[in-house]
Each structure stands twice: as C-alpha cells, then as structure tokens.
Amino acid sequence: MKYFKLFFVTLMVSILMMISAFAGQWQQDALGSRYLKDDGSNAIGWEWIDRNNDGIAERYYFNESGYCLINTVTPDGCIVDANGAWVVNDAVQTQALAAQQSITQNASASASTSKSEQSNLGTVWLSATGSKYHSRNNCGTMNPAKAREVSLDEAQSLGMTACKKCFK
C-alpha cells in the first residue's frame, strides 16, 4: 500500500509537469518576438498573454508573420509599447486571467474595449491605493495611468468593495 501511494503521487507529479510544457511560449529570433500558442501555431492578431506570470494578462498584436509589433501603431490604430503591450494614455491595458477567455482578433477587428464589453467580461478598475473597485478608471481622484483592470471576482476576493459613486 505504501508503494502504491508513492507510485500514485509520482505519477501525478509527472503528469502535472507535462501539462506546463504545453503552455504557450515566447520565441525570439533575428526578426523579433513571436508567441507560440498551446496548439503549436503562432499568434496572429490580438492576444491576451500573461508574459510575466503575475496572473494579469497584457494584450499584444502579432502581424501576419506572427511577429509582435513594438513601439508602433497597429494596423487598427492602437498604440503598443516597447514590450509590445497595448497602451492607452501611457497605461498598459490588462485583464485578469480569471476573466480571460483566450481570444484572438484579426487585424480588422476593433482593439478598443467598449464599456458594454467590459461589463460583459465582469471587469472593474482598481486604483494604485484604496479599498474600492470602480466601473471606470478615472473615478474621483483616481489616476487612470495607474489604474488596473481586474475581474469583479478577483476584486472581491481581495476584499475590495464597490465605489459608492460608480455603483449607485
């Protein structure tokens, strides 16, 4: 019985280690950076990717050859920074992984997220300081450049409560 438990635990750990091997990964070559998705294909168009594994995904644009655009304007008019992340008013646009649904938009799709789309995703905004979540990134004295977009569930799990101005 003791050996069976050891065998079972060893088997489970081995399986879990294999699963992480199938996660998407960044690849660098002389032409730039590409993202190899879980299915082995290159990312094309817009992708939400958690580049630094902090639980928050940033949005990146990949051209038709699969290379991430950096420090430029995408074909649909959005700005990407030196890392390739989508920025609005110098703030990197993020999405909590809990709310992330692996979506790819082609270059003709709009990259901006409307307020109705945000509410469909169940996202809210957190200020750099404070204990409230907000429906918009510029509520009251909140600094939009330092605001972070997360899922409503994540905000509530952090002990945040609704802003009385935003959620009447």
Backbone as CSV, one residue per row, in Angstrom:
resi,resn,N_x,N_y,N_z,CA_x,CA_y,CA_z,C_x,C_y,C_z
1,MET,0.824,-1.196,0.000,0.000,0.000,0.000,0.865,1.254,0.000
2,LYS,1.935,1.233,0.765,2.842,2.369,0.856,3.461,2.675,-0.510
3,TYR,3.869,1.605,-1.237,4.485,1.785,-2.547,3.465,2.271,-3.577
4,PHE,2.237,1.814,-3.427,1.189,2.255,-4.331,0.969,3.765,-4.200
5,LYS,0.926,4.272,-2.972,0.751,5.709,-2.754,1.925,6.486,-3.335
6,LEU,3.132,5.999,-3.125,4.318,6.651,-3.665,4.264,6.660,-5.190
7,PHE,3.888,5.522,-5.780,3.756,5.436,-7.236,2.707,6.427,-7.741
8,PHE,1.572,6.466,-7.075,0.482,7.362,-7.486,0.903,8.823,-7.406
9,VAL,1.528,9.228,-6.334,1.986,10.612,-6.173,3.024,10.950,-7.249
10,THR,3.957,10.047,-7.491,4.975,10.260,-8.514,4.333,10.407,-9.891
11,LEU,3.354,9.581,-10.181,2.635,9.652,-11.446,1.922,11.001,-11.595
12,MET,1.246,11.452,-10.562,0.517,12.732,-10.609,1.468,13.905,-10.822
13,VAL,2.585,13.912,-10.123,3.565,14.990,-10.284,4.101,14.990,-11.705
14,SER,4.384,13.819,-12.243,4.882,13.716,-13.618,3.869,14.266,-14.611
15,ILE,2.612,13.954,-14.427,1.562,14.449,-15.313,1.442,15.960,-15.222
16,LEU,1.462,16.492,-14.017,1.366,17.935,-13.842,2.552,18.656,-14.480
17,MET,3.720,18.097,-14.410,4.894,18.709,-15.021,4.776,18.706,-16.539
18,MET,4.165,17.692,-17.109,3.982,17.628,-18.553,2.988,18.672,-19.020
19,ILE,1.964,18.938,-18.228,0.948,19.906,-18.617,1.570,21.277,-18.827
20,SER,2.440,21.721,-17.954,3.037,23.039,-18.103,3.909,23.130,-19.345
21,ALA,4.389,22.005,-19.832,5.215,22.010,-21.032,4.413,22.390,-22.267
22,PHE,3.092,22.252,-22.204,2.257,22.577,-23.347,1.764,24.021,-23.333
23,ALA,2.135,24.799,-22.342,1.712,26.201,-22.270,2.383,26.992,-23.387
24,GLY,1.735,28.079,-23.819,2.312,28.930,-24.852,3.656,29.480,-24.413
25,GLN,4.477,29.856,-25.405,5.800,30.385,-25.063,6.258,31.409,-26.082
26,TRP,7.056,32.354,-25.607,7.655,33.373,-26.452,8.888,32.800,-27.120
27,GLN,9.101,33.192,-28.378,10.294,32.799,-29.116,10.923,34.042,-29.714
28,GLN,12.224,34.148,-29.598,12.969,35.300,-30.102,13.873,34.845,-31.238
29,ASP,13.911,35.615,-32.329,14.880,35.355,-33.388,15.363,36.694,-33.938
30,ALA,16.112,36.673,-35.009,16.706,37.894,-35.558,15.661,38.916,-36.004
31,LEU,14.452,38.458,-36.331,13.404,39.365,-36.806,12.532,39.928,-35.695
32,GLY,12.573,39.334,-34.513,11.769,39.820,-33.399,11.221,38.702,-32.533
33,SER,10.115,39.019,-31.827,9.498,38.065,-30.901,8.205,37.524,-31.486
34,ARG,8.006,36.217,-31.293,6.760,35.572,-31.682,6.244,34.807,-30.474
35,TYR,4.941,34.518,-30.487,4.345,33.744,-29.399,3.781,32.464,-29.988
36,LEU,4.313,31.339,-29.520,3.846,30.029,-29.939,2.720,29.613,-29.001
37,LYS,1.514,29.479,-29.546,0.340,29.144,-28.739,0.356,27.679,-28.327
38,ASP,-0.552,27.316,-27.422,-0.651,25.953,-26.900,-0.773,24.905,-27.999
39,ASP,-1.455,25.247,-29.086,-1.660,24.274,-30.163,-0.489,24.211,-31.144
40,GLY,0.566,24.983,-30.886,1.755,24.965,-31.736,1.754,26.005,-32.839
41,SER,0.660,26.734,-33.006,0.596,27.764,-34.043,1.094,29.098,-33.494
42,ASN,1.504,29.981,-34.401,1.930,31.319,-33.998,0.707,32.197,-33.772
43,ALA,0.799,33.089,-32.795,-0.266,34.061,-32.558,-0.310,35.022,-33.742
44,ILE,-1.504,35.352,-34.191,-1.726,36.329,-35.254,-2.842,37.241,-34.772
45,GLY,-2.685,38.550,-34.935,-3.695,39.499,-34.478,-3.525,39.778,-32.993
46,TRP,-4.618,40.111,-32.319,-4.578,40.449,-30.890,-4.654,39.197,-30.024
47,GLU,-3.832,39.155,-28.959,-3.837,38.060,-27.986,-3.649,38.625,-26.584
48,TRP,-4.391,38.089,-25.617,-4.154,38.370,-24.200,-3.135,37.345,-23.714
49,ILE,-1.980,37.804,-23.193,-0.914,36.901,-22.749,-0.360,37.395,-21.419
50,ASP,-0.218,36.491,-20.472,0.406,36.808,-19.181,1.909,36.585,-19.325
51,ARG,2.595,37.595,-19.810,4.013,37.470,-20.153,4.902,37.224,-18.933
52,ASN,4.579,37.852,-17.798,5.432,37.739,-16.606,4.833,36.817,-15.535
53,ASN,3.806,36.064,-15.881,3.187,35.084,-14.975,2.741,35.672,-13.640
54,ASP,2.162,36.879,-13.681,1.670,37.513,-12.452,0.162,37.374,-12.286
55,GLY,-0.481,36.607,-13.167,-1.927,36.430,-13.090,-2.699,37.502,-13.836
56,ILE,-1.987,38.467,-14.407,-2.603,39.548,-15.171,-2.072,39.479,-16.601
57,ALA,-2.979,39.386,-17.573,-2.584,39.310,-18.975,-2.541,40.700,-19.589
58,GLU,-1.594,40.893,-20.490,-1.497,42.113,-21.276,-1.876,41.735,-22.708
59,ARG,-2.285,42.730,-23.482,-2.733,42.459,-24.849,-1.631,42.830,-25.838
60,TYR,-1.320,41.909,-26.755,-0.256,42.083,-27.739,-0.815,41.897,-29.142
61,TYR,-0.198,42.613,-30.112,-0.609,42.467,-31.505,0.505,41.787,-32.290
62,PHE,0.130,40.739,-33.060,1.075,39.991,-33.872,0.702,40.150,-35.341
63,ASN,1.709,40.490,-36.181,1.443,40.685,-37.609,1.178,39.354,-38.303
64,GLU,0.929,39.418,-39.615,0.570,38.215,-40.368,1.683,37.163,-40.392
65,SER,2.928,37.573,-40.084,4.043,36.621,-39.997,4.218,36.087,-38.576
66,GLY,3.398,36.575,-37.639,3.449,36.097,-36.264,4.374,36.883,-35.360
67,TYR,4.927,38.002,-35.835,5.840,38.793,-35.008,5.083,39.871,-34.242
68,CYS,5.475,40.052,-32.982,4.860,41.049,-32.103,5.319,42.440,-32.524
69,LEU,4.362,43.341,-32.715,4.711,44.726,-33.028,5.140,45.430,-31.752
70,ILE,6.174,46.281,-31.836,6.642,47.034,-30.668,6.855,48.498,-31.044
71,ASN,6.616,49.376,-30.070,6.831,50.823,-30.239,6.240,51.363,-31.533
72,THR,4.987,51.062,-31.778,4.380,51.491,-33.032,2.864,51.586,-32.882
73,VAL,2.216,51.869,-34.003,0.754,51.876,-34.072,0.338,50.642,-34.867
74,THR,-0.605,49.884,-34.340,-1.076,48.672,-35.007,-1.926,49.048,-36.219
75,PRO,-2.174,48.115,-37.131,-2.991,48.417,-38.310,-4.380,48.959,-37.980
76,ASP,-4.902,48.636,-36.795,-6.222,49.143,-36.424,-6.152,50.411,-35.586
77,GLY,-4.964,51.025,-35.491,-4.831,52.335,-34.867,-4.511,52.361,-33.389
78,CYS,-4.177,51.241,-32.787,-3.839,51.197,-31.366,-2.331,51.348,-31.189
79,ILE,-1.924,51.802,-30.013,-0.509,52.014,-29.719,-0.002,50.857,-28.873
80,VAL,1.191,50.348,-29.231,1.859,49.324,-28.435,3.205,49.864,-27.975
81,ASP,3.617,49.469,-26.761,4.840,49.997,-26.152,6.081,49.184,-26.535
82,ALA,7.188,49.451,-25.844,8.471,48.795,-26.127,8.430,47.293,-25.899
83,ASN,7.489,46.810,-25.086,7.327,45.372,-24.871,6.300,44.765,-25.824
84,GLY,5.601,45.621,-26.565,4.557,45.161,-27.472,3.169,45.197,-26.865
85,ALA,3.054,45.609,-25.604,1.760,45.642,-24.918,0.940,46.851,-25.374
86,TRP,-0.365,46.655,-25.485,-1.300,47.707,-25.866,-1.381,48.742,-24.752
87,VAL,-1.243,50.025,-25.110,-1.324,51.102,-24.130,-2.366,52.131,-24.559
88,VAL,-3.031,52.689,-23.569,-3.963,53.795,-23.768,-3.581,54.855,-22.748
89,ASN,-3.282,56.061,-23.207,-2.825,57.145,-22.325,-1.652,56.682,-21.453
90,ASP,-0.697,56.007,-22.054,0.517,55.500,-21.398,0.260,54.428,-20.342
91,ALA,-0.950,53.885,-20.273,-1.264,52.812,-19.319,-1.435,51.500,-20.073
92,VAL,-0.661,50.491,-19.678,-0.788,49.167,-20.289,-2.164,48.611,-19.950
93,GLN,-2.859,48.119,-20.963,-4.189,47.547,-20.768,-4.037,46.096,-20.331
94,THR,-4.730,45.738,-19.262,-4.575,44.409,-18.678,-5.926,43.740,-18.483
95,GLN,-5.865,42.449,-18.232,-7.062,41.670,-17.942,-6.654,40.549,-17.005
96,ALA,-7.420,40.359,-15.948,-7.131,39.286,-15.004,-7.332,37.942,-15.699
97,LEU,-6.468,36.985,-15.408,-6.568,35.677,-16.054,-7.894,34.993,-15.773
98,ALA,-8.474,35.217,-14.603,-9.754,34.591,-14.279,-10.815,35.009,-15.274
99,ALA,-10.729,36.244,-15.770,-11.708,36.741,-16.727,-11.276,36.485,-18.160
100,GLN,-10.028,36.066,-18.331,-9.500,35.898,-19.680,-10.153,34.731,-20.391
101,GLN,-10.580,34.992,-21.597,-11.042,33.938,-22.468,-10.155,34.070,-23.684
102,SER,-9.305,33.111,-23.903,-8.281,33.186,-24.940,-8.908,33.639,-26.244
103,ILE,-8.768,34.928,-26.531,-9.388,35.491,-27.716,-8.327,36.046,-28.642
104,THR,-8.529,35.853,-29.893,-7.674,36.432,-30.904,-8.572,37.210,-31.833
105,GLN,-8.196,38.452,-32.085,-8.964,39.240,-33.025,-8.105,39.443,-34.254
106,ASN,-8.720,39.404,-35.421,-7.934,39.674,-36.613,-7.701,41.170,-36.725
107,ALA,-6.821,41.571,-37.619,-6.383,42.964,-37.708,-7.520,43.912,-38.026
108,SER,-8.596,43.432,-38.633,-9.685,44.334,-38.984,-10.634,44.583,-37.819
109,ALA,-10.535,43.796,-36.758,-11.420,43.968,-35.607,-10.941,45.147,-34.770
110,SER,-11.861,45.761,-34.084,-11.501,46.891,-33.231,-10.756,46.421,-32.008
111,ALA,-9.675,47.122,-31.636,-8.877,46.719,-30.481,-9.363,47.363,-29.204
112,SER,-10.149,48.419,-29.293,-10.582,49.064,-28.064,-11.777,48.322,-27.483
113,THR,-11.852,48.282,-26.174,-12.925,47.582,-25.486,-13.931,48.604,-24.991
114,SER,-15.175,48.485,-25.428,-16.195,49.435,-25.016,-16.631,49.149,-23.587
115,LYS,-17.335,50.111,-22.993,-17.806,49.924,-21.619,-18.794,48.764,-21.535
116,SER,-19.615,48.576,-22.575,-20.560,47.460,-22.527,-19.825,46.134,-22.611
117,GLU,-18.737,46.070,-23.402,-17.939,44.845,-23.461,-17.275,44.583,-22.121
118,GLN,-16.785,45.645,-21.463,-16.138,45.467,-20.168,-17.115,44.916,-19.148
119,SER,-18.347,45.414,-19.151,-19.303,44.914,-18.177,-19.674,43.468,-18.481
120,ASN,-19.644,43.076,-19.776,-19.894,41.684,-20.125,-18.792,40.778,-19.596
121,LEU,-17.560,41.279,-19.543,-16.451,40.488,-19.042,-16.437,40.448,-17.519
122,GLY,-17.226,41.324,-16.865,-17.230,41.377,-15.413,-15.958,42.002,-14.871
123,THR,-15.468,43.043,-15.559,-14.236,43.678,-15.122,-14.520,44.978,-14.395
124,VAL,-13.628,45.307,-13.491,-13.685,46.546,-12.733,-12.277,47.135,-12.672
125,TRP,-12.171,48.342,-12.158,-10.890,49.030,-12.071,-10.470,49.194,-10.617
126,LEU,-9.188,48.966,-10.345,-8.617,49.192,-9.017,-7.627,50.328,-9.104
127,SER,-7.645,51.202,-8.102,-6.646,52.268,-8.054,-5.362,51.698,-7.462
128,ALA,-4.277,52.466,-7.587,-2.996,52.021,-7.027,-3.097,51.906,-5.506
129,THR,-3.941,52.725,-4.907,-4.188,52.671,-3.463,-5.694,52.633,-3.257
130,GLY,-6.140,52.290,-2.100,-7.571,52.289,-1.828,-8.145,50.899,-1.688
131,SER,-9.399,50.843,-1.248,-10.042,49.561,-0.972,-11.341,49.388,-1.751
132,LYS,-11.566,50.230,-2.753,-12.799,50.180,-3.537,-12.495,49.759,-4.970
133,TYR,-13.470,49.107,-5.631,-13.356,48.875,-7.062,-14.327,49.802,-7.778
134,HIS,-13.987,50.119,-9.030,-14.692,51.154,-9.782,-15.145,50.621,-11.134
135,SER,-16.177,51.244,-11.703,-16.657,50.848,-13.020,-15.883,51.555,-14.126
136,ARG,-15.120,52.588,-13.776,-14.303,53.305,-14.763,-12.949,53.632,-14.147
137,ASN,-11.958,53.876,-14.995,-10.593,54.058,-14.499,-10.264,55.492,-14.099
138,ASN,-11.231,56.374,-14.134,-10.970,57.765,-13.771,-11.992,58.315,-12.781
139,CYS,-12.449,57.479,-11.893,-13.428,57.884,-10.903,-12.773,58.772,-9.845
140,GLY,-13.390,59.885,-9.529,-12.894,60.770,-8.471,-11.463,61.216,-8.705
141,THR,-10.606,60.993,-7.721,-9.206,61.419,-7.828,-8.298,60.277,-8.297
142,MET,-8.894,59.211,-8.784,-8.131,58.053,-9.243,-7.272,58.429,-10.450
143,ASN,-6.018,57.961,-10.465,-5.104,58.219,-11.576,-5.300,57.141,-12.637
144,PRO,-5.861,57.476,-13.818,-6.114,56.467,-14.846,-4.845,55.727,-15.296
145,ALA,-3.715,56.398,-15.266,-2.462,55.777,-15.703,-2.006,54.679,-14.748
146,LYS,-2.455,54.737,-13.501,-2.059,53.735,-12.522,-3.177,52.764,-12.180
147,ALA,-4.343,52.948,-12.806,-5.480,52.058,-12.556,-5.215,50.702,-13.202
148,ARG,-5.745,49.671,-12.591,-5.543,48.297,-13.084,-6.900,47.638,-13.259
149,GLU,-7.127,47.047,-14.417,-8.388,46.375,-14.707,-8.295,44.909,-14.274
150,VAL,-9.265,44.466,-13.465,-9.308,43.083,-12.990,-10.741,42.576,-13.075
151,SER,-10.925,41.302,-12.870,-12.280,40.755,-12.851,-12.963,41.167,-11.549
152,LEU,-14.276,41.231,-11.590,-15.045,41.559,-10.391,-14.776,40.533,-9.303
153,ASP,-14.715,39.269,-9.681,-14.439,38.209,-8.701,-13.095,38.414,-8.014
154,GLU,-12.063,38.782,-8.800,-10.740,38.992,-8.207,-10.764,40.170,-7.233
155,ALA,-11.422,41.272,-7.628,-11.508,42.440,-6.750,-12.185,42.079,-5.432
156,GLN,-13.273,41.320,-5.518,-13.986,40.926,-4.304,-13.164,39.953,-3.467
157,SER,-12.403,39.079,-4.125,-11.571,38.139,-3.365,-10.433,38.856,-2.652
158,LEU,-10.051,40.050,-3.152,-9.023,40.855,-2.489,-9.603,41.686,-1.347
159,GLY,-10.918,41.563,-1.115,-11.565,42.296,-0.035,-12.035,43.682,-0.432
160,MET,-11.999,43.988,-1.730,-12.439,45.304,-2.219,-13.967,45.372,-2.188
161,THR,-14.462,46.576,-2.007,-15.903,46.806,-2.051,-16.220,47.826,-3.132
162,ALA,-17.472,47.894,-3.538,-17.885,48.772,-4.623,-17.793,50.243,-4.244
163,CYS,-17.349,51.060,-5.191,-17.320,52.519,-5.016,-18.762,53.021,-5.027
164,LYS,-19.092,53.893,-4.099,-20.467,54.408,-4.000,-20.803,55.370,-5.138
165,LYS,-19.785,55.992,-5.748,-20.028,56.879,-6.891,-20.325,56.078,-8.155
166,CYS,-19.555,55.008,-8.359,-19.687,54.197,-9.583,-20.874,53.264,-9.566
167,PHE,-21.157,52.679,-8.398,-22.194,51.658,-8.279,-23.286,52.155,-7.335
168,LYS,-24.207,52.948,-7.876,-25.295,53.517,-7.062,-26.447,52.581,-6.976
